[in-house]
Amino acid sequence: LTYYRGNYDTYVKTSSDQTKNSMRVYQAYLDKRAHMMEFIEKFRANAKRATMVQSRIKAVEKMDAEAPEPIEVEQVWTFSIPNPEPLGRPIISVDDVTFDYAAKAGQKKPLSEYLLQECN
């Protein structure tokens, strides 16, 4: 669980900065490893450079043990709601409706005390 100070905008900025920095660190690790592996492959059969190759192999193994975790960027999830078709007229029709907020459940009021009476 990671805590962030500030409001949501600060959280978004801070988390994106952390993701970018982690991606840079991981990319630097991959670049350095690729460079060392290129050297190892190039001079593996060369007797003069055998000690250097062994040293690089040992360094690559150590780098792999301490390697940063690969960064997985969450995909932005979007959706859209299509516009509805126009509704025909009338949308709703009511006849002789009476309405009021019930004071207590189960009690019936006289018709004259309702807020709306026989509306059309």
C-alpha positions as a Python dict, from the first residue, in 0.01 Angstrom:
ca = {
    (1, 'L'): (0, 0, 0),
    (2, 'T'): (150, 331, -105),
    (3, 'Y'): (43, 656, 59),
    (4, 'Y'): (49, 983, -133),
    (5, 'R'): (33, 1332, 10),
    (6, 'G'): (-195, 1596, -132),
    (7, 'N'): (-499, 1574, -352),
    (8, 'Y'): (-579, 1353, -652),
    (9, 'D'): (-385, 1570, -897),
    (10, 'T'): (-75, 1534, -680),
    (11, 'Y'): (-127, 1157, -669),
    (12, 'V'): (-153, 1135, -1049),
    (13, 'K'): (161, 1345, -1101),
    (14, 'T'): (362, 1161, -835),
    (15, 'S'): (263, 814, -951),
    (16, 'S'): (337, 897, -1316),
    (17, 'D'): (677, 1038, -1216),
    (18, 'Q'): (754, 721, -1020),
    (19, 'T'): (652, 506, -1315),
    (20, 'K'): (870, 706, -1554),
    (21, 'N'): (1169, 683, -1320),
    (22, 'S'): (1122, 308, -1276),
    (23, 'M'): (1102, 267, -1652),
    (24, 'R'): (1426, 462, -1695),
    (25, 'V'): (1603, 246, -1435),
    (26, 'Y'): (1480, -75, -1596),
    (27, 'Q'): (1575, 45, -1946),
    (28, 'A'): (1924, 142, -1824),
    (29, 'Y'): (1961, -207, -1675),
    (30, 'L'): (1856, -369, -2005),
    (31, 'D'): (2093, -149, -2207),
    (32, 'K'): (2391, -223, -1980),
    (33, 'R'): (2315, -595, -1979),
    (34, 'A'): (2284, -601, -2360),
    (35, 'H'): (2615, -419, -2394),
    (36, 'M'): (2791, -665, -2163),
    (37, 'M'): (2635, -966, -2339),
    (38, 'E'): (2751, -828, -2673),
    (39, 'F'): (3108, -813, -2538),
    (40, 'I'): (3079, -1167, -2399),
    (41, 'E'): (2951, -1308, -2729),
    (42, 'K'): (3214, -1122, -2928),
    (43, 'F'): (3517, -1231, -2724),
    (44, 'R'): (3404, -1566, -2579),
    (45, 'A'): (3641, -1767, -2803),
    (46, 'N'): (3935, -1526, -2766),
    (47, 'A'): (4201, -1669, -2530),
    (48, 'K'): (4356, -1329, -2459),
    (49, 'R'): (4029, -1191, -2326),
    (50, 'A'): (3914, -1499, -2136),
    (51, 'T'): (3962, -1337, -1794),
    (52, 'M'): (3770, -1027, -1904),
    (53, 'V'): (3490, -1242, -2043),
    (54, 'Q'): (3471, -1443, -1720),
    (55, 'S'): (3463, -1118, -1522),
    (56, 'R'): (3180, -985, -1739),
    (57, 'I'): (2985, -1311, -1707),
    (58, 'K'): (3015, -1288, -1330),
    (59, 'A'): (2906, -922, -1340),
    (60, 'V'): (2601, -1008, -1556),
    (61, 'E'): (2500, -1284, -1314),
    (62, 'K'): (2528, -1038, -1024),
    (63, 'M'): (2327, -777, -1220),
    (64, 'D'): (2056, -1034, -1291),
    (65, 'A'): (2030, -1118, -922),
    (66, 'E'): (1984, -749, -835),
    (67, 'A'): (1776, -664, -1142),
    (68, 'P'): (1483, -422, -1106),
    (69, 'E'): (1136, -558, -1163),
    (70, 'P'): (989, -512, -1512),
    (71, 'I'): (746, -221, -1523),
    (72, 'E'): (389, -293, -1626),
    (73, 'V'): (198, 18, -1726),
    (74, 'E'): (-175, -11, -1667),
    (75, 'Q'): (-374, 40, -1981),
    (76, 'V'): (-619, 327, -1988),
    (77, 'W'): (-968, 184, -1981),
    (78, 'T'): (-1228, 380, -2172),
    (79, 'F'): (-1584, 314, -2264),
    (80, 'S'): (-1860, 504, -2435),
    (81, 'I'): (-2235, 502, -2412),
    (82, 'P'): (-2406, 544, -2748),
    (83, 'N'): (-2655, 823, -2788),
    (84, 'P'): (-3010, 693, -2750),
    (85, 'E'): (-3270, 724, -3019),
    (86, 'P'): (-3515, 1011, -2969),
    (87, 'L'): (-3815, 916, -2760),
    (88, 'G'): (-4163, 955, -2898),
    (89, 'R'): (-4421, 1177, -2735),
    (90, 'P'): (-4568, 1133, -2476),
    (91, 'I'): (-4294, 974, -2265),
    (92, 'I'): (-4526, 911, -1972),
    (93, 'S'): (-4894, 972, -1921),
    (94, 'V'): (-5081, 969, -1590),
    (95, 'D'): (-5448, 1024, -1508),
    (96, 'D'): (-5597, 1112, -1172),
    (97, 'V'): (-5275, 1065, -966),
    (98, 'T'): (-5264, 1151, -598),
    (99, 'F'): (-4933, 1188, -414),
    (100, 'D'): (-4800, 1262, -67),
    (101, 'Y'): (-4515, 1159, 156),
    (102, 'A'): (-4633, 895, 401),
    (103, 'A'): (-4600, 1015, 759),
    (104, 'K'): (-4603, 662, 895),
    (105, 'A'): (-4611, 335, 710),
    (106, 'G'): (-4954, 178, 697),
    (107, 'Q'): (-5149, 496, 781),
    (108, 'K'): (-5397, 629, 530),
    (109, 'K'): (-5474, 999, 506),
    (110, 'P'): (-5796, 1156, 393),
    (111, 'L'): (-5780, 1257, 25),
    (112, 'S'): (-5794, 1627, 111),
    (113, 'E'): (-5455, 1615, 294),
    (114, 'Y'): (-5247, 1488, -3),
    (115, 'L'): (-4989, 1720, -165),
    (116, 'L'): (-5105, 1649, -519),
    (117, 'Q'): (-5462, 1550, -582),
    (118, 'E'): (-5603, 1397, -898),
    (119, 'C'): (-5334, 1539, -1131),
    (120, 'N'): (-5349, 1474, -1505),
}
